[in-house]
Amino acid sequence: MFVHETKVKVRYAETDQMGVVHHGNYALYYEIARTECFEACSGITYESMEAEGVMLPLLELQSKFLKPALYNQVLTVKSIVKELPTVRLNVEYEIYNEKEELINIGKTVLVFVDKTTRRPCHPPKNFMAGVTPHFV
């Protein structure tokens, strides 16, 4: 299992008139955290993976809202990868406010896809080489 924490500050444009984060922004918070998690875990970036011909589009997105996130709060987004990726990559998320209260839980499922054929494929070898030691 691999867990990575990312800090995200809520910007004004992400909130409604009451200062509450609009639900659509949680997908963005997940993506920010997931990107940092992958770089920390594997040592490679999405950009380098795409340069090798592999994309990682989103297949599923789930989100459960427990408490509101508010304007100007610094949120902690935990990305949790419980199993080695195969063709699919499952990432779970926990978002905490500044009081360390759990305010959101979520999950994404991504699929490794060959950039040319647009068909599912296995993760790049250099990605797996960086990720595998975290699961031994």
C-alpha positions, 0 to 999 in steps of 0.5 A, a space after each residue: 500500500 502507498 499513501 501520499 498527502 497533498 495540500 490544496 488551498 481552496 481558491 475563491 473561484 472554486 466556491 459558491 456565494 456561501 464560500 462552500 466548494 462546488 462539488 465539481 472541484 473535488 475531481 480536480 483535487 483528486 487529480 492534483 493529489 493523484 499526479 503528485 502521488 504517482 510522481 512520488 511513488 514511481 519517480 515518473 510523470 504523466 508527461 513522460 508516460 505519455 511520451 512513451 505512448 501510454 495514457 491514463 484516462 479516467 474510467 470511474 469517479 466516486 465521491 462522498 461529501 461528509 462536510 463542506 470545504 470552505 474558501 481559503 482552507 488548506 485541505 489535505 488530500 490523501 491518495 491511497 493505492 492499496 494494490 499494484 496496478 495492472 491494466 487498471 489503477 484504483 486510487 482512493 482519496 480522503 480529504 481533511 480540513 484544517 481541523 483534521 476532520 474527514 470531509 470527503 472520501 472518493 475513488 477513481 479507477 484509471 486505465 492504462 491505454 496505448 496512445 496509438 491504438 487507444 486499447 488497454 495495455 499494461 503499465 510502462 515497465 519503468 512505472 512498475 519498477 518505481 511502484 513495485 517496491 512500495 508493495 513488497 
